[in-house]
Amino acid sequence: MNKQTHRVEVKADHLSKLTRSDPVKALAELIWNGLDADATRVDVTFGKGTLGTDKVIVSDNGIGFPMNNAVSFFGALGGSWKSREGKTDEGRYLHGKEGRGRFKAFSLGRYVEWKVRPRSDSKAPEKPFLLTAKVDSLEQFSTEEIQQDNSGSDRGVIVTVSELHSELKIFEPEVAVSKLLPIFCLYLRNYSDIVISIGGIQLDPVNATRTSHTKNLDMVPHEGKEHTVELEIVEWNDLKDKELWYCTPDGFPLQKYDRQIRSIGDFGFSAYLKSALLSVLDKENRIGLGDLDPVLRDITESAVTAIKEHFSRRAIEEGQAQIRQWKSENVYPFVNEPATPVETAERQVFDIVAVDLSEKLPSLKQSDKQSKAFQLKMLRLAVENSPEDLQTVIAEVLNLPREKIEQLSELLRDVSLVGIINASKLVANRLDFLKGLEHLLFDSESKKNLKERSQLHRIIAENTWLFGHEFSVSVDDRSLTEVLRKHRELKKLDIPIDEPVRRIDGSTGIVDLMLSRAIPSRYEDEIEHLVIELKRPKVKIGESECSQIKNYALAVTRDERFRSLSATWNFWVISNEMDEYAMYESNQDGRPLGIIQQSSRDRIKSTIWVKTWSQIIKENKHRLQFIQDKLDYSVGQEDALRYLRETYAKFTEGVIVDSDLSG
């Protein structure tokens, strides 16, 4: 059959407005179209070309629609068959009503085609056909019959969006899953036999959900009718967004609340506000008005209050779980139950402060058992010996809510922060170190005199916390062969090392530093290594330095003795500056900033980074910033240089002189 052209009976400017939809909504609408056609499976794939994503494909195994219905389905906005039906043939609730969703596909790309294989019956089998349209001529579309293909399904629709407008984050499967899972969570939970796959990743609300809670809110009067309002809160395991969705009574999301819900803590959640009243407001185009609509504002405020109350209770539950964990680890500083009312009060104060402290100081959770026990013991001593100090700690350091402070007002009195500052000496020393290191690296005279191996190298080797938690020095200024020996030792394997590890040019290569740590994994012996190549501050990272660190990585990944020992390898080359070559190499689309090469093979992951000292110092300052802000600990250059000279005197000779300290 020849191609036929049809016209859309809606003004072009109205269609154009629909095509400027949010990309997430557009992708969701294509999925909803398949589900409303009784599809049991919808697959979203992102076609990749030389310049990135070049097409989006959404395929389903639904009933499709016959070609003679294409004109009524696509030719008139607002004429959707769904508006006349409440449920699908299979008894599922319908999402779409207005017939607008199909046009939102054009917000993703210029050209859209629907390859339709309609459900056929024995009396009048329907032929497959192709429907196509372009964003620059939306007032018309074309249809033509096509041959039945061998795709493995006898019905369904395949929507292909091409000539994409731009490369979007939503085209990354992990990002798409994080955005689409909250939208389809309730639907997939109600219809558990349905599969939605995004780039090969199945939307799985059951395993993604930590807990869920449903609450009936107060009835809302509107135009002489009382409307029920239900709030369902789904707390996620991994998703971090804090979302409130306005939904139909059946749980179909209409629109997301456009403001952040604060004072929730670290919980990631999606809250679903379900009511027939919201469907009414949506039809009246009032959902988008937000707080400007008094009815919607009142419903929203009630929901936000309920959400905050819920997560306040969840925080208490998490706190109780944290205390149980400390007890199981034998680091909780109390052994016996409190014997007097005073001891009970002290225990309650300790629990409240310790749990909040663990949330605000990640280092407390990540510390080893001995350090954790020591920190908790110090906090206990502060509670028992000087409880009045904790009033300031709670108000100024931990920033607890006012209601919690008022609960403790009978026990605590305002005094100074001397005790907590002393307990934070380690953090203060690290702030001093960073300030002094900045001087060594960036002061024009200091960096000119600073020696790479005998000074900078030695200082850095004693401060591996610069590169992350739990790293320890494995190899210091030794060959790649020694790197292999240490790797073998950490993996506890007996592999003969008879020949040296060589680079491509045959040389053995000397590694400045190799840091190692165990990492959580399904494999008990999973190890992460960080190989660091340090350059003098006046040496810019360029092609030669990039090639050197790449050669180290290649020597590791191509040596068969390394390949038999699974691990994660990171290779860093560090200096003050990069030249244009290094900046270009480290700033490529599809890779995090700083990565110049990545590979993964045979359980060996290798990533090569180019780093500057300013980046590393900034990252560490950011990690410590919360302490600096809370304690108002201002690091002066004189104190910083004195700390560095006194602590690392043997490494700073000739670099820091008395004139540096005197100004």
Buried (B, 14 or more C-beta within 10 A) or exposed (E): EEEBEBEBEBEEEEBBEBBEBEBBBBBBBBBBBBBBBBBBBBBBBBBEEEEBBBBBBBBBBBBBBBBEBBBEBBBBBEBBBBEEEEEBEEEBBBBBBEBBBBBBBBBBBBBBBBBBBBBBEEEEEBBBBBBBBBBEEBEEBBBBEBEEEEEEEEBBBBBBBBEBBEBBEBBBBEBBBBBBBBBBBBBBBEBEEBBBBBBEBEBBBEEBBBBBBEBEBEEBEBEEEEBBBBBBBBBBEEBEEBBBBBBBBBBBBBBBBEEEBEEBEEBBBBBBBBBBBBBBBBEEEBBEBBEEBEBBEEBBEBBBEBBEEBBBEBBEEBBEEBBEEBEEEEBBBBEEEEEEEEBEBBBBBBBBBBBBBBBBBEBBEEBEEEBBBBBBEBBBEBBBEEBEBBBBBBBBBBEBEEEEBEBBEEBBEEBEBEBBBEBBEEBBEBBBBBBBBBBBBBBEEBBEBBBBEEBBBBBBBEBBBBBBEBBEBBBBBBBBBBBBBBBBEBBEEEBEEEEBBBBEEEEBBBBBBBBBBEEEEEEEEBBBBBBBBBBBBEBBBBEEBBEBBBBBBBBBBEBEBBBBBBBBBBBBBBBBBBBEBBEEBBBEEEEEEBBBBBEEEEEBBBBBBBBBBEBBBEEBBEBBEBBBEBBEBEBEBEBBBBBBBEBBEEBBBEBBBEEBBEE
